[in-house]
Amino acid sequence: MYKAIVNKKSFDITSSEDGFVVNGKPVAWDLVKVDDGYFHILLEQKSYRAELVKADHATKTFTLKINGKIYTVALKDRFDLLLEKMGMNNTSSGKINSLKAPMPGLIIDLKVKAGDTVKQNDPLLILEAMKMENIIKSPGEGVVKLVKIKKGDSVEKNQVLIEF
């Protein structure tokens, strides 16, 4: 299950044996890569030219130009949706005291060190859980006081990872 926010409009996306289902409606489309960052799409007997203008994989935000019109797409995978459901979706603002592991997993990369200043949604670390890499972002603003884990550490759910 995915959620795509396209120019502030939300779409629920699931996959099936026949393709994708968007907001409960099956979508039959044909997508062909024309060149790096350029695609041709056939959807409901209409032709579209698509260009990937900008891709920010850390925040899962993409800018597309389709038939000359710009679309901003923010994707949320099942882990983002789970974190949102648990109230850990980075929507809080202001000062933060600590960051806890949202799920058990393995630390595969650290993006900050003690003394770093972080803003809301800055990537802090990458946590591998259930064979998926999850970029854990700052839920608010602060200065990193202590990083309590290192690359390669296994962590448990709710374990304090970083203090601010």
C-alpha positions as MATLAB code, in Angstrom:
seq = 'MYKAIVNKKSFDITSSEDGFVVNGKPVAWDLVKVDDGYFHILLEQKSYRAELVKADHATKTFTLKINGKIYTVALKDRFDLLLEKMGMNNTSSGKINSLKAPMPGLIIDLKVKAGDTVKQNDPLLILEAMKMENIIKSPGEGVVKLVKIKKGDSVEKNQVLIEF';
ca = [
       0.000    0.000    0.000;
       1.228    3.437   -0.920;
      -0.121    6.932   -0.662;
       0.778    9.551   -3.253;
       0.135   13.222   -2.658;
       0.031   14.941   -6.058;
      -0.222   18.736   -5.898;
      -1.832   18.335   -2.435;
      -4.415   15.760   -3.622;
      -4.138   12.307   -2.013;
      -4.293    8.940   -3.799;
      -4.272    5.459   -2.211;
      -2.321    2.998   -4.374;
      -2.142   -0.777   -4.119;
      -0.809   -3.343   -6.545;
      -2.676   -6.342   -7.868;
      -1.886   -9.157  -10.281;
      -3.295   -7.036  -13.117;
      -1.462   -3.814  -12.240;
      -2.232   -0.926   -9.943;
      -5.416    0.085   -8.131;
      -5.758    3.813   -7.424;
      -8.435    4.880   -4.931;
     -10.160    1.524   -5.444;
     -10.199    1.774   -9.268;
      -7.988   -0.490  -11.434;
      -5.630    1.505  -13.642;
      -4.418    0.002  -16.913;
      -1.546    1.988  -18.307;
       1.468    1.515  -20.506;
       4.722    3.198  -19.519;
       7.771    3.274  -21.801;
      11.115    4.851  -20.936;
      12.172    7.015  -23.877;
      15.442    8.322  -22.416;
      16.956    8.988  -18.980;
      14.254   10.881  -17.110;
      11.813   10.862  -20.048;
       8.789    8.592  -20.436;
       5.798    8.011  -22.696;
       2.552    6.990  -20.982;
      -0.668    5.621  -22.472;
      -3.624    5.853  -20.102;
      -7.274    5.450  -21.081;
      -6.363    5.834  -24.767;
      -4.605    9.156  -24.119;
      -0.927    9.828  -24.697;
       1.257   11.672  -22.176;
       4.867   12.871  -22.271;
       6.485   12.756  -18.849;
       9.780   14.171  -17.664;
      11.325   13.568  -14.245;
      12.424   17.113  -13.405;
      13.649   16.530   -9.835;
      13.925   13.508   -7.555;
      14.630   13.701   -3.826;
      14.835   10.071   -2.760;
      15.534   10.977    0.886;
      12.163   12.688    1.261;
      10.435   10.586   -1.449;
       9.435   13.776   -3.259;
       9.469   14.055   -7.035;
       8.730   16.805   -9.531;
       7.309   15.665  -12.861;
       6.413   17.588  -15.995;
       3.547   15.856  -17.800;
       2.497   17.349  -21.141;
       4.070   20.635  -20.023;
       2.332   20.836  -16.630;
       4.346   20.532  -13.384;
       3.276   18.032  -10.709;
       4.826   17.607   -7.274;
       4.500   14.050   -5.990;
       5.218   12.961   -2.405;
       5.151    9.215   -1.807;
       4.492    7.379    1.435;
       5.196    3.654    1.624;
       3.674    1.241    4.119;
       6.297    2.123    6.733;
       5.648    5.863    6.417;
       1.916    5.144    6.765;
       2.552    2.941    9.818;
       4.672    5.651   11.467;
       1.951    8.191   10.699;
      -0.677    5.894   12.239;
       1.519    5.533   15.353;
       1.767    9.333   15.632;
       5.447    9.361   14.669;
       5.045   11.019   11.293;
       7.348   14.020   11.710;
       4.437   16.470   11.804;
       5.313   17.791   15.231;
       7.390   20.932   15.309;
       9.559   22.754   17.763;
      12.292   21.419   20.015;
      12.935   17.725   20.479;
      14.687   15.827   23.279;
      15.365   12.409   21.798;
      14.716   10.106   18.883;
      13.568    6.546   19.561;
      13.587    3.606   17.165;
      10.118    3.274   15.595;
      10.722   -0.460   14.995;
      13.445   -3.044   15.579;
      16.153   -3.124   12.939;
      19.755   -2.569   11.915;
      21.467    0.828   11.655;
      23.015    0.882    8.199;
      23.995    4.569    8.016;
      24.243    7.624   10.265;
      23.716   11.068    8.755;
      24.476   13.173   11.884;
      27.017   13.441   14.700;
      27.146   15.202   18.068;
      27.047   18.980   17.638;
      25.104   18.963   14.364;
      22.101   21.279   14.089;
      19.053   19.627   12.527;
      15.804   20.970   11.159;
      12.480   19.180   10.870;
      12.578   16.385    8.247;
      16.396   16.337    8.002;
      17.581   12.726    7.503;
      19.207   11.418   10.700;
      19.887    7.754    9.981;
      18.919    4.783    7.864;
      17.289    1.870    9.671;
      16.921   -1.453    7.879;
      13.821   -3.327    9.009;
      12.106   -6.248    7.286;
      14.557   -5.994    4.340;
      13.549   -2.365    3.698;
      15.695    0.732    4.178;
      13.872    3.409    6.185;
      15.204    6.949    6.318;
      14.476    8.220    9.819;
      14.021   11.987    9.779;
      14.137   14.603   12.486;
      10.692   15.221   14.015;
      11.690   18.792   14.874;
      14.557   21.237   15.328;
      17.492   20.785   17.646;
      21.205   20.227   18.162;
      22.474   16.659   18.351;
      23.782   16.145   21.905;
      24.628   12.440   21.755;
      24.410    9.678   19.171;
      23.825    6.525   21.202;
      24.218    4.067   18.329;
      26.725    3.387   15.568;
      26.592    1.933   12.084;
      25.976   -1.817   12.262;
      24.129   -1.749   15.613;
      20.916   -3.721   16.056;
      18.222   -1.712   17.819;
      14.939   -2.534   19.524;
      11.652   -0.667   19.199;
      11.563    2.497   21.398;
      15.315    2.361   22.062;
      16.752    5.895   22.343;
      18.993    6.437   19.321;
      19.843   10.138   19.437;
      19.586   12.762   22.183;
      19.144   16.456   21.383;
];
